């Protein structure tokens, strides 16, 4: 019987077959200086999934106007939260910590049959570079995990787009799977509830569940993001036992002139303060890791809007980050999606 492992002496080396797990987050600039911010914003704002205006209209506006001014304001926001010790954004620091824990758990369960890594949709490390590294390591099957609990075309879909575009350049494409949204998974909801209970000493007048916004038009065109956000907030309220109208769902980070999903967080917290709700807490379940939208926008801009409108106590519930309950939920999702590939 012929030797199945026989190959010519000059045959390229083929590494032992492995399974890759590639966790993807939104992205981060390499620095908060003008040119680092400009490169990052250029990649982000010209993604047609994020801003789907006609290219002939949008590209000149970005190149000639937005990118001459916005890198300064965005750079200032990043500078205020920058991890100076590691010289990187908090999003990158937290993603590294998350992946280290996931890798440890995966290695304990599957041994050296898996390779766990991370990539960023915008900025570095890029999806293309990390996919190539996994293939070079012998990964003939790859599980791609966009770290977005709620599906949106501007987040999950664009991460998948980048992954599949990178696959187009591979001579030998691995088998791939993508992880679906997990907005209503009990372990994820329980991790959110635990974070609220751990952070808050007492019930606030209102818990504002703030999600990143998208244009309302996306909802009308079939994007399920709004509905999934609403369900996450409803399940969180149920798990906390706060079914008395104490939980309010809002949307932040509006950009551009058109109508986005409402109510807008910055306006809603001011309205709550004027209506006598003096003690509120804010949680941002759509973000798997604290980032500029939570550390700067929520804890500075949105907090200021509440206090200036007469609010007194503003509490922020951190993102799940590398909390053990969050990592357990991610491990559960990974194990489920590896079914049939690894026992």
N, C-alpha and C positions, 0 to 999 in steps of 0.2 A: 504494500500500500504506500503510495507516495507521501512524502513528508509535507504536511500542510503548511509548515513554517519555512519551507525551502524557498529561497529567493536568490537571484544572481548576486554575485559579490559586489557589483557596482550599484545595487538597488539602494535608493535613499532610505535612511533610517526612519522607521515608523515607531513612534513611542507607544507604550502600552495604552490600550483603550481606556478612557476615563469619561466621566460625565461632568460637564461644567454647569455651574450655577452662577449666572451673571445678574447681579442686582443693579438696577439703574435708578438714579435719582435725577432731579431736574438739571442741576449744574451750578457752577460757581465760576466767577472770574478768577484769574490767577493772582490778581492783586487789586487794590482799590485806586490805583493811579489811573489817569485819563486813558492811556492807550490800552491797558488791560480791560477797563470797563468798556471801552469802545468796541474791542474785539468781541467781547461777550455779548453786548447788546446787539451788535450787528448780526451775530448768529441767531440770537433769540428772536429779535423783531422781524427778521426776514424769513422766519419759518412760517410757511403759508398755513399751517395748522393753527398757529397762534393768532396771527392777524391775516385774515383771508381776503383783504381788499385786493382789487385788481393790481397786478404788479406794476403796470405802467404808471399808476397813481401813487402806490405805496413806496416803491423803492426810491424814487427821487426824494420823497418826503423824509424817509429815514436817513438817507445818505447826506442830504444837503442841509437839513434842519435839525432833526431829532438827535443825530449823532454828533452834532457840534455842541449841544447843550447838555443833554441828559447824562453823559458820562460824569459830569461834575457833580450833579445832584445825587446820582446813584452811587458814585464813589464816596461821597460824604456819608451816605447811609451805611455803606459797607464798612467805612472806616470806624464808625461809632460802635460796631459790634465785632470787629476783626479779632481773630485769635492771634495776637501779636507773638505769643510764645512759639507757636508752630508756623507763623506767617501763612495762615490760610483762613478761609471763611469757616464759621461754626458749622455750616452744612457739611463741609468736607471732613472736619474733625469728627462730627457725630456719625457720619456715614462710615468712616473707618472703624469706629467703635462698634457700630451695629454689625458690620460684616465680620469683624474679628470674632464676635460672639456666635454668629451664625456658622462661621467656618469651624469653630471649636466643636459646636454641637454636631455638625455634619460629619466631621472627622471621627468623632466618638461613635457615631451611628454607622457610617459607611466605610471608615478607614481611608486608605489612599485611593479609593476608586472615584472620589469626587475632587473637583477643584472649584473653590469659591472665590469670586472676585466681584468688583464693582466697577461701574462706569458712570459717566455723566452725559446727559443728552446734549448739553451745551457746555463748552469749556473742556477741561481736562480732569481725569483721564477720559479720552473719547471712547465711544462705543466701538468704533472701528478698531482702535488699537487693542482694546481688551478682548474683543472677539478673536483677533489674530493670535493673541497670547494664549487663549484657551485652546485654539486649534493646534498651535505649536506644542502645547502640553499634552496633546493626545485626546482631546475631548471630541468624540465623534457624536455625542449627544449633548445638547445645551438647553438648559431651562433658563429662559429670559424672564426676569422678574421686575417689571416697572413698579417702583415703590409708591404707588398711588392707590389708596383704599377705594376711592370713587373714580369710576371711569370718566374720562373726558377726551374729546378729540385733541385738545390742546396739550394734554399731558400723556396719558397712556398711549394714545394712537401715535403721537409723534415720536415717542420713545421706540415703539415697535417699528415705525417707519425707518428710523436710523439703524436699527438692528438689521432689518431685512435689506436695506441698501448696502450695508457692509457685507452681508452674505453674498450679494451679487458679484463681488470681486473674488470669491473663493473658488478655486478649481475643484476642490473636494469639499462640498458643503456638508456640515454635520446635520443630523436630524435635530429639529428644534421644537420646543413648546414655549408658549407664552402664558404667563400667569394672569388669570382674570381678576377683575376688581373684587375686593373683599369687604365692601362697605357694611354688610350685615352679618358678617361672621361672628358668632358668639364670643370667641376668644378675643377678637379685636374690640368688640363693644365692652367686654369685661375689663380689658386693659385700660380703655378710656375711662370707665367708671372708677376703677381703682386709682387712676391718676387724679381724678377730681376729689375723691374721698381723702386721698393722702395729702393733697395740697391745701384744701379748704378746711378751716377749723369749724365752720358753721355754714349753714345754707345761706347763699347770697339772696338778695331780693330777686335777681335774675341771673341765670347762667346764659351768656351769649355764646352760641355755637357758631363761630365765624369760619366760613369756607372761602377759599379763593374764588373770586368771581369770574364769570365769562359773559360775553354778550348774550342778552336774552334771545336774540335771533338764533343762537346755536341750539337752544332748547326747542324752539319752534321748528328747527330743521331736523330734529330727531336725536340730538345728543342727550343721553340719559343722565348726565351729571347732576342736574338740579334734583331730579327724583331720588337719586341715590343719596345725595346730601341730606335731603329731608328725611329719608328713612334712617340714616345713621343717627341724626339728632333725635328722632322719635324713639329709637331703640335705646339710646343713651338715657333719655328721660325715664323710660320704663325701667331700665336696669337700676337707676338711682332711686326710683320710687318717687320721682318729682313730676307727677302728672297733673299738677295744679296750675299750669300755665307759667311755671317758673323758668322753662327753657325756651329761648328765642333763637331762631335760625336766621343768620345774616350772611352777607357776602362782601368781601373786601377787595382791595387792590384794583379798583376800576381804572381803566385806561382808555382814553379817546372820547369822542363826543357822543357815541350812540348809547342807547339804554342797555345796562347790564342787569344781571339778576338782582332782584331787590328782596328785602331792604338792604341798603348799603350800611355796613357795620359802623362806619364813622358817624353817619347821621343817626342811626338807631340808638347808639349809646348816648348821644346828646339828648335825644328825645326821651329816653328812659330817665336820665337825670332830671330833666325839666318836669317830668311827670311824677317825681318824688321817689324814684328808685335810686336810692343813694349808695347802695352796696351791690356791686355787680362783679361777676367773674367772667372771664373770656377764655374759651378753649378753641383750638384750631385743628379739628380732626383730619382735615385733608392733607396736612403736612406730616410726613413720617419723621421729620427731623426739624428742629428749630433752625430758622434761617432769617434772612433779612425781613421777610414779611411778618414774622412773629416777633423777633427780637427788636426790630426797629419800628415797623409800622404799627403793630398792636401795642407794644409796651411804651411807645413814645407818642406817635400821632393819634392813635385811637384813645389811649389813656388821657392825653391832653384834652381831646374833644369832650370826654366825659367829665373831667374835673372842671373845665371851663364852663360847662353847662350847669354846674351846681352839684355834681356827684362828689361823694366823699371817699369811699373805699373802692379801689379798683384792684382786683386780683387776676393774675394771669396763671393759667394752668399750663405748664410746659408741654410741648409735644412728647410723644411716647419715647422718642430717641432710642437709647439702648437699654431702656427699662426691661427687666427680666420678663415681665408679663408680655411686653411687646415682642421680644425675641422669641418667646414660646409660641406666640401666635404666628410669627413669620416661619418658624420651624414647622409648625403644623401645616401651613400652606405649602411649603416646599415639599414636605414628605408626601402630601396628597398628590401634588403635581408630578412627582417622580414615579408614581405608581406604574409598575410594569418595566421601568428602566432599572431600578434598584430595589432589592427586597428590603 
